[in-house]
Amino acid sequence: MESFTAQLKALLLKAGCRFERQGKGDHEIWFSPITEIRFPVDSKIKSRHTANAVLKQAGLPKQF
């Protein structure tokens, strides 16, 4: 099963979101200028539901 992480990060960068710092374990902390919140992004997202949940936190529509 492929990971959605690469596609997800590309969508986040295109929307103006930015990587802030490394989180615990294999998570990264990102910031969204749309919602003005920080949210975690796992390095190996295997579920489309999880990928869409991250997009929702960033203020973006579902893509997966």
C-alpha positions, 0 to 999 in steps of 0.5 A, a space after each residue: 500500500 502506498 503512502 499519501 504523505 508525498 501528495 499531501 505535503 505537495 498540496 499543503 505547500 501549494 496552499 501556502 502551509 509551511 513545515 515548522 518543526 519536527 514533532 515526536 517520533 515520525 511526525 512533523 508539525 505544520 502551520 496553515 495560514 488559512 486556519 492559523 493553527 498548527 497540526 501534525 503530519 505523519 511520515 507514512 499516512 496509509 489511510 485516505 481518511 487520515 490524509 483528508 483529515 489533515 487537509 481539513 485541519 489545514 482548511 483545504 477541501 478533501 482530495 483523496 
